[in-house]
Amino acid sequence: MVRVLDDGSGIPADVKGKIWDPFFTTKAVGKGTGLGLDIVRRLVDRNDGLIDVESEPGRTEFRVVLPVSVPAAG
């Protein structure tokens, strides 16, 4: 598990459900593509992992869990 913590303003409730959507951004037009979290989510999914977020003002935590890889016998 990898945890990333932030002590900023948090993710507003009305935005939280959209952060995983491709091309969603809170940045000004031309300043962001809105692909970062979509790419992360897809990479985690393709590796049978989990990603989630909890957020409130002053504390946001993203958690990524990936399965342990076992070396092939050989």
N, C-alpha and C positions, 0 to 999 in steps of 0.2 A: 504494500500500500504506500502510495505517495500522497501526502497532504500538502496543499498550498493554502496558506492563510494570509488574509489581508485585513488591515484595520481601517479601511476607508469607509466611505458612506454607505456601502452595501448595495445590493441589487434590489431595486423597487419590485414589489410584488407583481405589478402589472407588466413588468419586463421579464421577470424570472422565467416564465413559461416560454419565452421566445428566444432565449439566449442560444439554444441549440439549433435554431433554424438557419439554413443557409442564407447568406446575404443580409441577415439581421445585424444592424449596428446601431449604437447610440452616438456614434461620431458624426461630425458634419459631413455633408455630401462631398465626396471626393477624398475624404480622409481615412476611410476604412472600407474593407471589402465585406466584412461580416462573415468571413469564412473560417476564422481561427477555431472557434469552439465546435463548429460543424466538422472540421477536419479531425480534431482531437477525438470527438465522439465516435466518428467512423473508424478511426484507427483502434480505439479501445474496443469497440464492438467486434471488429475483425479478429482481434486477438482474444476473444472470449472474456473480456474484462468488464468492469463496471466503472461508471463515473457518475458522481452526483455532486450537488452543491447545497449548502445551507448558508443563508445570508440574513443578516440583520445589520442595522447601522453599527459600525464599529467592529464588525467581525463577519467575514465571509470565508468559508472553507470549501475548497474543491478537494474531492477525494478520488483517486484513481486506484483501482485494484486490478492487478493482472495476475493470471495464474503462473505458478512456478513452472519453468521449463525444465524437463528432465532430459539430459543428453541421451541420444540414441545409442543403443548397445551396438558394439561393433568391434 
